[in-house]
Amino acid sequence: MADTGDKEGASADTLLADIQKKITEAFDIFDHESNKTVDVREIGTIIRSLGCCPTEGELHDMLAEIEEEEPTGYIRFDKFLQMMTHVMLERRYKPVPEEMLLKAFAVLDQEKKGFLSQEELQKYMSEEGEPFTQEEMEEMLSAAVDPDKGVIYYKDFASMMAVENP
């Protein structure tokens, strides 16, 4: 009969294998040359697809950790796998829960109307914190704006934005 220590060891090994499988699959999608490298500009997308939401500053720190001594513009899989395994095991850069997103939108909705205009959202997203680029703004608005009313019902948008914890 196996003791519980063996079961815990097996489940830790399974967790590690599952995490590394997810990382490998996400990386491989962007490894267009199938040479175990990806363009450094794709790393943020890969990391976010794995359910991690680092800030731009945190992303730059992560890149500094895994880039070559002489930057090539590419990130090698072995370095990425090692770093992301630690990040995911430690559950770093967890996404913000939906309730917190709702509270943030409610603060912006000073008149308590339940929605924000496109102009209001653009103003808030381009003036504070890490400003969105025009391309990011257009992409977000295309997903956020109610096609009939032309406004952002933030309760619905917060639900769309919320990332389920893996």
Secondary structure, DSSP 8 states (H G I E B T S, - for coil): ---HHHHHHHHHHHHHHHHHHHHHHHHHHH-TTSSSEEEGGGHHHHHHHTT----HHHHHHHHHHHS-SS--SEEEHHHHHHHHHHHHHTT-S----HHHHHHHHHHH-TT--S-EEHHHHHHHHHHSSS---HHHHHHHHHHHS-TTTSEE-HHHHHHHH-----
